[in-house]
Amino acid sequence: MINFKVLPLGEILRKEYNQKKIEESFKKFSCQRETDLEDFLIHKAIPYEKTNYGKTYLIIDEKKILEDGDFVVAAYFTIAQKSIDISNLTKKRKRKVLGDYPGRDSLNSIPAYLIGQLGRCDTYSNADLCGQQILNQCYHAISLAAQVVGGNLLVLECRECILAIIKGLL
């Protein structure tokens, strides 16, 4: 298991880090099972962060920083907000899903937290950094946001399961 540190990308960009150096470290991130994760980190993470649409968190290998001075992304995740369409649900189903949510019968959508990107670099095994550790860091970041603005619905977006997750929640 590696020692890691979770750093918000926005915090790194606000400090005196060279953006080119950050971009170079992103190019070392490899995820052959899901090349969209590579593409997002390399090409979209910084512009996405600057629009303030969502937040990307980098899980950094502390040993690499201490020994080599390298900025190595072992894993990362991105959190945003999402609106879920519930306009087609019956009032009975809305009551079951939303409970005492204020004005639930007339709602057409409800807010949710979205984990839109989540991945581990291929150079790290499950023994080094398991998926549950990455998810726990996501949950922690979301719980901090929920303490400030509320909310209790979470959507994990993935190619094969997004419809099942949404249907399961609704």
Secondary structure as the mmCIF struct_conf table of DSSP 4:
data_model
#
loop_
_struct_conf.conf_type_id
_struct_conf.id
_struct_conf.beg_label_comp_id
_struct_conf.beg_label_asym_id
_struct_conf.beg_label_seq_id
_struct_conf.end_label_comp_id
_struct_conf.end_label_asym_id
_struct_conf.end_label_seq_id
STRN STRN1 PHE A 4 PRO A 8
HELX_RH_AL_P HELX_RH_AL_P1 LEU A 9 ARG A 14
TURN_TY1_P TURN_TY1_P1 LYS A 15 GLU A 16
HELX_RH_AL_P HELX_RH_AL_P2 GLN A 19 LYS A 27
TURN_TY1_P TURN_TY1_P2 LYS A 28 LYS A 28
TURN_TY1_P TURN_TY1_P3 GLN A 32 ARG A 33
HELX_RH_AL_P HELX_RH_AL_P3 THR A 35 ASP A 39
HELX_RH_PI_P HELX_RH_PI_P1 PHE A 40 LYS A 44
HELX_RH_AL_P HELX_RH_AL_P4 ALA A 45 THR A 51
TURN_TY1_P TURN_TY1_P4 ASN A 52 ASN A 52
BEND BEND1 TYR A 53 TYR A 53
STRN STRN2 GLY A 54 ASP A 61
HELX_RH_AL_P HELX_RH_AL_P5 GLU A 62 ASP A 68
STRN STRN3 VAL A 73 ASP A 85
TURN_TY1_P TURN_TY1_P5 SER A 87 ASN A 88
BEND BEND2 LEU A 89 LEU A 89
HELX_RH_AL_P HELX_RH_AL_P6 LYS A 91 LEU A 98
TURN_TY1_P TURN_TY1_P6 GLY A 99 ASP A 100
TURN_TY1_P TURN_TY1_P7 PRO A 102 GLY A 103
HELX_RH_3T_P HELX_RH_3T_P1 ARG A 104 SER A 106
BEND BEND3 ASN A 108 ASN A 108
STRN STRN4 SER A 109 ARG A 120
TURN_TY1_P TURN_TY1_P8 ASP A 122 THR A 123
BEND BEND4 TYR A 124 TYR A 124
TURN_TY1_P TURN_TY1_P9 ASN A 126 ASP A 128
BEND BEND5 LEU A 129 LEU A 129
HELX_RH_AL_P HELX_RH_AL_P7 GLY A 131 VAL A 149
STRN STRN5 LEU A 154 LEU A 156
TURN_TY1_P TURN_TY1_P10 ARG A 159 CYS A 161
HELX_RH_AL_P HELX_RH_AL_P8 ILE A 162 LEU A 169
#
